[in-house]
Amino acid sequence: MPLPRLHRIREIGAVWNRNTPPKVRSFCWKLCNYALPTMSKLERRNPEVDDVCPVCKAASEDLLHTFLLYPAARQAWALSDLPWMVISDWKNDVESWFRSVTKKLDSPKGDRALTLCRQLWLNRNRWLWKNGGSSPLEIVARTRWILSDFEEYSCSLNNSVAAPRVSIKINFDGATFADLNSAGVGVIARNSDGVCIGWRKRLVPIRASPEHIELLAAAEAVAFGKEMGWNRIIVEGDCLLAIFQAEGLRGRPVHFW
Ligand SMILES: [Zn+2]
């Protein structure tokens, strides 16, 4: 039984404060808010939808099935170093499960468990949309790779002590409007205290893939920072997290998660 909404909000800190890539955090938020479109959720909205699991086709697809009962998910957990006793402790709902897993596992293991969940979900989507997914071993390997890449990146950030403390963070977002044959890109800049110091949004008259639009939005964020004369900005978005901290926005890595 889902917890009342107010109660759920308390979980938000537990989701957003984790040391995982932004995409894993936003996935966890969706997970805890029952926002993942499992077949059984879709069926509740539209009885004509078949709630059978698109991957194994052997059971109704709900969160418990997707993340724990589905055979390839169980194999992936078994191949990971995460304790099945803790992982399989599903009592009533996904929020209690999330709370118990993040409480009982130490941070690195908890992060691995949540990242693995997201990989299981992405793999399920690959089955659904592309009719083919990865093996449990590949899923576990990808989970480790994503986290080690993220860790390396976080370390490189923490070690750049020469960097001035003050930096400006620009968040970007893109959206496609198929009916208008165009896309929208928006950026918002905040100072190190989190105060909004500028924003911009515009309609782009092109039709492109969501990834392309996200990249356009990222470019818009960089251009905005440049126009404003900010020479040290952090660019962050849902699709890509890019850090530019050299003078004039030159050099520094762009990371994709
Ligand atoms: Zn299944």
Boltz pocket constraint, residues with backbone or C-beta under 6 A from the ligand:
constraints:
  - pocket:
      binder: B
      contacts: [[A, 53], [A, 54], [A, 55], [A, 56], [A, 57], [A, 58], [A, 59], [A, 65], [A, 70], [A, 71]]
      max_distance: 6.0
